[in-house]
Amino acid sequence: MTEPSLQDTKVGDTVILRSGGWNSSAVIVRVNATTATQIIVSGVRYRRKNGRRVGKPFGGSWIDPATDENIKEARALIEESKTRRRINVARNALREFDVTAENINAVESFLASQSP
């Protein structure tokens, strides 16, 4: 069986929606529509040839085929994102109580160690 590719992607297929930057993220999503040259996910158009978002030559989001490896990477990024959110919530809550930076770092380390 061949690996999925964007060229063969059709409506209902799964792709990995990614975004970069300081907090890179990934989401596993279904394709809503396609054309000969584009794949549409949640109303946003992406190029079949490279997965880049139409109208956004630099940065922004892009899609990758849902290979086993890409799905594994996406799930790891999703878990990492959840951990970052929990750490930020805890950090912000502790700041309200004027807790020292040392204690905030200790709690941050503890929360990071509790993630699966």
GIFEN-V304323 format. One record per backbone hydrogen bond with DSSP energy under -0.5 kcal/mol. NH is the residue of the N-H (numbers start at 0). CO is the residue of the C=O. Records with the same first field share a line. If there is no record, write none. Layout:
NH=CO, CO
This chain:
7=4
8=5
11=30
12=9
14=28
15=63
16=14, 26
17=15, 61
18=24
19=59
23=20
24=18
26=16
28=14, 26
30=12
31=39
32=39
34=37
38=45
39=32
40=38, 43
43=40
45=38
46=51
47=36
50=46
52=60
53=44
55=52
61=17
62=50
63=15
65=13
66=64
70=66
71=67
72=68
73=69
74=70
75=71
76=72
77=73
78=74
79=75
80=76
81=77
82=78
83=79
84=80
85=81
86=82
87=83
88=84
89=85
90=86
91=87
92=88
93=89
94=90
95=91
96=92, 93
97=94
98=93
103=99
104=100
105=101
106=102
107=103
108=104
109=105
110=106
111=107
112=108
113=109, 110
114=111
